């Protein structure tokens, strides 16, 4: 653990050029990246950790903020003596990554945003705010099944019931306060992030699903438009949980992206 209580795991090739840090989504934990870590660690050092109030990392004694999540990542890198990393953020993890790269871009050699939210409109935020109110009033039992429906295509749910059941279990077992505080950060991200990606010119990859009802292809394109050096991949037929629904495709995209970055590590531009 880090001095602030963050649980983490380091796997893979210790002397790889630049390590990869994977940041999970709200209500989940480091295990959501099991498939990606298994593949990436053969050629890279891979670091996964649990956000405050998730998995094996306890919640803060105060209400957590986006800046607490940003600083959690910074302390993790400092604790591991990592000067520069490749960052991968899924959903809330991508929101944290946005704040981190905007504030500490010199520590980022490349970044991957998976099913991430950015500059949401009032219409795009309406459902998020409604789910936050439900969680605050009655707890996770009011939103778990809604989440499963948004995250997984019905055909995937019928074909992979054990996989879906495991995600349902992780989500249901969350500490109510830790989850609610994190979801509030997720719901209010635009207040603090704004157009955080404007001026970020390190190499970036943006991935989402064509059927993701929240992190839509429109939002993904919005991110690409603000990034200076980004490519977009939209996975056909997938909803929110592309790392699981389309694990092979996400792994292939990330592997190619990081292989290219590793070969050109000395040419990665420094952030302003």
N, C-alpha and C positions, 0 to 999 in steps of 0.2 A: 504493500500500500504506500501511497504518497503521504506526506505529512498532513494533508487535509483529509485523509481517510479514503481517497479514491482507490478502489480495487482495480487492478489491471493485470493483463497477461501479455507476455512477450514471447513470440514464436518465430521460427524461421531462421534465415541466414543472417548471422550477427554482423558480418562485414559487408552487407549489401550497401550500395551507393547511398541511397536515401531511404529511411524506413517509412512504412505506411501506417498511418493511424486511422482506425475505423471508429466512427461515432454513430451510435444507434439512435433510434427514434423514441418518441415519448411512449411510456408504458412498456417498453421492451428492455433488452439488455444486450450485452456483448455477443450472446449466442446467436442473435439474428444473422450474424455474419459467418457462421460456421462454414458454409460452403465456400465462400470467398476466401476466408483465411486458409482453408485447407489447400487451395490452389496457389494462392499468392505466396505462402510461406516457403515454397520450394525454391523461389528465386529472390525473395525479399525478407527483410525483418518486418514482422507484422505486429502491431500493438493494438490491442482492444481494451476498452475500459468501460465501466458502468458510470453513467451520469449520476449526479447527486440524487438520492431518493429512488434509485433504480438498482435492481440486482443486488450485488454485494456491497454497494456504496451507500452508506446511510444518508438520510436527508440532512440538510443543514438545520441548525436550530432556529434560523430565521427563514422568512420566505425567500426562496431562491430567485435570482434574476438572470437575465441573459448574460450579464457581465460576470456573474459568478460562474456560469458554465464556460464562458470564454477563459476566465482565469484558471479554471480547473484544468483545461487543456494546456494552458501555458505552464502551470506548475508541473504537470505530468511530463512535458517535454524537458523542462529544467531538471526535474528529478532524475530522468533517464539520461541526462546530458546529451540531448538531441538538439543540435543547432538548427537543422532544417528537416522538414518532413513532407511527405505527400499526405494530404488530408482527404479522407472520404467521409462524407456526412449524408445520412439518410434522414429525410423528413426534418424533425427537430434537430437532429445532428447536422443537417445541412444548414439550418438557420444559425446554429452555433458556429459552424465553419465560416459562414458569411461574416459574422462579427469578428472572428479571429483573423481572417485574411485581410479584412479592412484595417484592423488595428496592428497586426503583426505580420504583414505580408512578407517581410524579409525572412520569416521562419518557414515559409511555405514554398516548396519547389514545384508543386502541381496540386490540383484540387479536383475532386469528383463530387458532384451533387447528384444524389439519387432521390427521385420523388420528393423534391424540396419545394418550398413555398417562397415567394418573393414578390414584393410590391403588390399584395393582394388588394383588389377593389373591395368596396363595401359589400357588394353582392357576393363576392368570393369569401368574405369573412363571416357572412350571416350564419351559416351552418356551424362554423367553428365556435362562434360565440354562444350559440344555442347549446352546443354540447358542453361547453365550459359551465354554463348555468346548471345543466342537469347534473354534472359531476359535483358541483358545489352543494347542490341541494339534496341529492339522494345517493351519491357515491358512484363507484364504477359499475355497479350492477345495471345502471341505467344506460350505459353506453357500450358495453362490451360487444353485444351482438351487432349493434350498428357498426362498430369498428370492423368486425369480421366481414360484414357485407361490403363495406367500402374497400377493404384491403384485398379480398380474394374474389376472383371470378367464380360463379356458381359451379362451373364444370370442374375447376380445380378443387373446390371444397368437396365435391362428391368423389373425385379421384384420389385425393390425398387427405382423408379425414384425420389421420394421426398427426400429420404436420400442422393442420389447422387447429386441432385440439391442443397441441403444444403451445401455439401462439395464444390461444384463448386462455390457457392456464397461466402463462406468464403475465398476460394483461390483467387477469382477474386477481392475481396474487399481489398486485402492487399495493404499497402503502398508500392509503387514500390521500393523506396530506402531501406526500412526496409527488404523487401523480398529479394532483390538482394544481400544485404550485408549478410543476413543469408544463402542464397544459396551458396554464395562464401565460407563461413565457411564450409558448407556441402561438397562442391566440393574439398576443399583443406585440409580436415580433416587429411589425412595421413601425411601431412607435420608436423603437431603438435602432433598427437596422436601416429603415428607409431604403434608399437606393445604394446600399453598401457596396455593391459590386462594380459601380462605375469607377473606372480608374484601376481596377484590378486586372493586370495583364499577364499574370503567370498562366501557364497552360491549364486549361480547364476542360472537363468532360461533364456534360449534363445528360442525365438519363431519366426517363419517366415512362409510364405506361400510357398507351393510347386511350385506355378506358379509366384512368385514374380520375375519380370525380373531384378530387381536391387539388393535387399537384398536377394540374392539367398540362397537356402539350403547349397550350397558350402561355401558361406561367413559365414553363421551361424555356420557351423561345424568348420570353421577356428577360430571363437571366442571360441567355446567350447574347442578346442584343446589347446588354450593358457590360458584359465581359469583353476584354480586348482580344482574347485568344482562346476561343472556345469552340467545341463541336457538340452537336446534339444528336442523341439517339432516342427514338421513340419506339418502344417495344409493343408491337401490335397485339391487341387483345388482352393486355395486362392491366390490372388495376394498381393499387398502391404498393403492394408488397412484391415488387419486381425481384428483389434479391432472393425470394423464395419461389415465386410463381415462374420466373424465367431465370433461374440461377445460372444455367449454362451460358445464356446470352450475356448476362451481367458480368460473369466471370471472364468471358472472352473479351468483352469490351474493355474491362479494367486491365486485364493482362496485356493487351496490345498497347493501351495508353501508357501504362507504367514502364513497359519494356522500351518504348520510344523515349520516354523521359529519362530513364536510367542511362541510355546510350548518349543522351545529350545533356547530361546533368551539369556539365561545366558551362553550357550555353544558356541555361535558364536565366532569364533576366531578373535582376534584383528589383523588388518592389519599392516604390517611393514611400 
